[in-house]
Amino acid sequence: MLFTILFTATLIPLLLQFPAFDPIALNLGPLAIRWYALAYIGGIVLGWLYARRIIRTERLWGGPAPMTTLDFDDFILWVTLGIILGGRIGYVLFYNFDFFLAHPLQMLELWNGGMSFHGGFLGCVAAVLAFGYRRKIPVLSLGDVTCAVGPIGLLLGRLANFVNGELWGRHADPSLPWAMVFPTGGPLPRHPSQLYEAGLEGILLFIILAIAIRAGALKRSGLIIGIFATGYGLARITGEFFREPDPQLGFLWGGLTMGMILSVPMIVAGLAFIGAALRRRNNEAS
């Protein structure tokens, strides 16, 4: 280990150094707006615009969509609350329960970071179910639209993780051209795993879902939900092989990480949704 550190130290001038990003994007007097907050805002706004386009395009549904753009406009507040509350609760329960049990008031300090995608996803599910039943909108179709736009927020969120210099990757071979030394990650080069996840969970998953939508997936309600859940689970597990696990948890059973464990039920549920959707007739009510 000592030899590795000494050898790496001689290569540090040749390695990529983490850019000196300022995590604060804008200062408006006493109010500091961080890139991470802008990522959430941007993901919601861009996802909302893309969802409206999907809903308006009748050929994707084989006729009028089972909801209107005005319905989705009203849904935005519901899903935003679901993402924030679910993401925070998920982080508290899955990643740092003992700490928050001892410091319960810090659960409210969202500005100090700490969000879980899997918790946010469950929050979205709750928002879809509640809003769908309240408005009498098919919940599977509403879920399909929500999942179709999800990778936009994932992409921006992972880029914000990179800007913040957080959630960096495991140690990488110094000869890897894009190995990077992170200020808070010690002297050894690491994988920029935030960018790997941005590519897999954001760009690749968005392309897969867009192709499926163009191929008529919205005509089988629940199919996009299944593809998203399966695709995200596989992408997250792949990314976890390069990502340093949270220090308060470390590696769990058999070298697994919490992100891997939480992604397995998503894959199982996603495959079940895909199977059910393929057996369902086109445009069958849900």
N, C-alpha and C positions, 0 to 999 in steps of 0.2 A: 504493500500500500504506500509506504514511504517513497519507494522508487517511482511509483506511478505519479505521485504528487510532484517530486523533483523533476521528472521527465516532462510532465505537463507544464511546469513553471517555465521551462526553457522554450516552450512553444507558444506561450500566451501571447507574445507580440504578433504571432502569425494567425491566431484564432480570431474569429469574429467576436467583437465586443458588443454587448447589448447596447443599443442606441439609448442615449440619455433622454428618454421621453419624460415629459412632465405629465403626471397622471391627471392634473387639473387642466381641462380644456379652456375654461373661461372663468374669469373672476368678475363678478358683478357686485362691486362693493363688498359687503361681508359674505356674500353668497358665492361659494366655489362650486362650479359645475364640472364634474369629473367625466372623463371619457367613458367610464363604465356606465354612468347614468345615461349619457348620450347614446351608448350602444343599445340600451333597453328602449329608449325613446325612438331611436331610428328603426330598430327591429319592429316595433309595434306599428309605427307609421307606414313603413314600406310594406310590411305584411298586410296591413289594412288596405292599402292601394292595390296590391296584387290580388287580394281576396275579392275586392270589388270587381276587378277585371274578370276573374274566374266566374263569379256569379252572373255577370252580364252576358257571358259568351254561351248562348244556348246550345250551340253544337256540341259543346263539351258534355252537356247533360242529356242530349237527345231530346231536347225540349226546354221549356222554362225551368230554371233552377227552383228547388223546393224552398227557397228563401229569397228575400229581396236584399238589395244593397243597403236599404234603410234598416233592415233587421240586423245586418252585420255591423252597421254603424253603432247601433245600440249595444251590440254584443261586445264591442271593444272594451268598454269599461269593465264588464264582467270578467273577461279573460285576462285583462291587465291585473286586476285584483287577484285572480286565481294564480297567475304567474308569481307575483310578488309574495303573497301569503304562503302559497304552497312551496315556493323555492326556499323561503326563510325557515318555515316549519320543517321542511325536509332536511335542511342543513343542520338544524338543531337536533333532530332525532337521529339522523343517519351518521353525522360526522363529528359532532362535538357535544354530545348529550351531557356528559359529566360536568363539563365546564359551565354550560348554561344552567344546569341544575344548581350549581353553586353560585351563579351570578345571573339570576333570572331577568333582571332589568336590562341586561345587555342583549337580550333577545330582540329588543326594540331598536337597537342601534344598527340599522341597516347600512348606515354610511361607513361602518367599519368593515364591511364586506361579509361574505358568508352566505352563499346561495347554492342550492342544489338543483340541478336540472331535473332529476327524477321527482323531487318534490314539486317543482314547478309544473312538470307534466301532469302529475296527479291533480294539481290545482286547476289546470286547464280542463281536465276531464270533468271535475266537479262543476266548473263554469259552463261547459257544454251541456251537461245533463240538466242543470238548473235552468239555464236560459232556454234550452230547447223545449223542455216540458212547459215552461211558463208561456212561451210564444207558440207552442204547438208546431214546432219545426222539427223535422226528422233529425234526431240527435246524431245518427251516423253520418248523414250528409253534412251537418254542421261541423262535426269532428273531422271529416275529410278536408274541408276547406281550411280549417284551423291547422291541421297537420301539413297541408300543402305549403303553407307560408312559414311554417316553423323554422326551416333551415336558414331563413334570412336572419332571424334573431340569433340563432346559434353561431352563424358566421361572425356577426358583429360582436357577439359576446366573447368569442374566443380571441378575436383581434384585440378587444379591450383587455383581456387577460394578458396578452403579450405586451401591450403598451404599459400595463401596470407592473410588468416584470414578475408576475405571480404564476403559480401552477406550472412551473417549468418542468422540463423533462429529466429523465435519469441521466447518469453519466454517459457520455458518448466517447467514441474513439477520437483522439485528437486529430486523426487524419481525415475525419469526416468534414467535407468542405463547409458545411453549414453548422457545424458544432459551435456552440455559443457559450460564452462565460456570462452568467447572470450576476448582477451585483449582490443579490441576497442568496445566491446558490453556491457560494464558496468558489475556490480557485479553479476547480476542474471544469472542463467543457461539458455542456449538456445538450440534449436534444431540445430544439425549440418546439416542444410537443403541442403548445398552444396553436402553432401554425399547422401542424399535422391535423389536429382536430378541426381547425377551421376548414381545411380542405376536405376532410372526410365527412364531418357532420354538417357542414355548411354547403360547400360548392357541390361535391359529388352527390349528396343526398338530394339537394335541390334539383339537380339535373335528372336524377332517376325519377323523382316524383313528377317533374314537368313532362318527361317522356310518357310516363304512365297516364297522366291526365290527357295528353294529346291522343293517346291510344284508346281512350274511352273509359278509363278507370272510374270516373265519377258516375258512370251509369250503373255501377255496381256498388251501392253504398257500403261503406266500411272498408273498401279495398285500399284506399289511400291511407287510412289509419293503420292498417296492417303493414303496408309497405314501409311507412314511416317508422313504426315501432320496431320492426325487424331490422330495417336499415340503420336506424340510430343505434340500436343495441350492438350490432356487429361493428359499426364504426367506433363506438365508444370503447368496446373491448379491445379493438385493435390499437386505438390511441393509448389505452392504459398500459400497454406493453412498453411504451416509451416515456410515460409520464411518471414523475416521482409521486408516490402516494402521500397523502396528507400526513404530516409528521405526528399528529396526535393519534393516528390510527396505524400507520405503517402497513406492512403486508399482513394479510389475514391468512386464513386457512390455505395451505398448499401454495403460498405465494400469490394468492388472489388479492385484488384490491376491492375496496368498497364499490367503486365504480363498475367493476366487472360483475360483482355479485348482484347489484341492483339492475344491471342490464339484462341478465338472464331471464327474469320474468317478463321483461318487455319483448324479448325475442319470442318467447313461448306464446304470449298473448297476441303478438303481431302475426305469427303463423296461423293461429286460430282464426283471427279476423280475415286473413287472406283466404283461408279455406272456406269459411262461411260465405264470404263475398262471392267467390267463384261459383258456389252452389246456388247463389241467389239469382233470380231472374233480373234482367236489366230493368232499372227504375222501380224495383219493388220497394214498397213503402217500408220505412224503418223508424 
